[in-house]
Amino acid sequence: MQCGVNQTLKDLADGLKNSNQNIKDITFYTIDGAVIPKSEVLKHRDNLPFILNMKRGDANEAYTYAVNLNQSFSIVHDDKDKKSEEAYL
């Protein structure tokens, strides 16, 4: 799935649902737990990691994934003084 310039979180959720018919609900959260509206454009979250929560129709569990769209971002990077994710955010 390609990430378009104006692709929203709703587009991402729809793409995931289309690729697996067992997915019934997808929600997005900030690292500190606030709900991110599905209208948000993906490119606006380039340096802001977020949580993707997926519920499947055939299971009662929710699957949670941490997503970081910036491939060059690393929590360990070269700065030895930064020991946690919160130090970067």
N, C-alpha and C positions, 0 to 999 in steps of 0.2 A: 504494500500500500504506500503510495507516494504522498508526501506531505506538500500540498499546494500552498501558494502564497497566502490565500485567503481562507484556507481550511479552518474550520472551527472544531471545537471539542465535540459538537454534535455530529459533524462529519466523521470524526474519528470513531465515535461510538457506533454510528450507523455502519461504518466499514467493518468494525469488529463483529457486530451482530450479523452482518451479511456473510461473513466468513465462517461463522459458527452459529447455527440455528438454535443451539441449546442456551445461548446467552439471553437472559430475559431483562436484565437491568444493568446499566453502567452509570456510575456517578464519579465525579472528580472532586478532589479535595486539595486544599493547600497543605503544606507540611504541618501546619499547626491545627488542621482540622476544619477550616472553613470551607463551605461548599463553593465550588467554582461553577458559574453558570455555563451551560453548554454553548452559549453564544460567543464565548471568548475565542479569539483567533489564536491558533497554535503558535504563530510566530511571536506573539506577545509573551509567551511563556518560555522563550528560548533559554534564559538564564535562571529560570525559577522552577526547580523541581516540583512535581506534584504527585498526588496519589490517585491511582485508577482503581476503583472498586467495582468488581464484576460479580453478578449473581447469575448462576445457571438455573435453568428451569428444572433440570433433573436432579438437583442437589440443594440441600438447605444451607450449605456453606457459601460464604462470600470469599472471593479471591481478591487479594489486594496486592498491587504492584506499585513500586516507586518508579516514576518516569522522569527522565531528564533528556530533553530534546537537544541540548547542546553537547555534541559528541566530544568537543575539546575540553569541556568542563570536567574537572576531577577533584574530588574532595581531598585527595592526598597531594595533588599538584606538587609544586616544588617548595612551598613554604612550610618549613618544619615547625613553626610556632603555632600553626592552626591544627588543633587536635580533634575538632568535631565539626559536624555539618553546620551547627549553629554559628560557629566562628566565621564561616564564609557567608552565611545569609545575613 
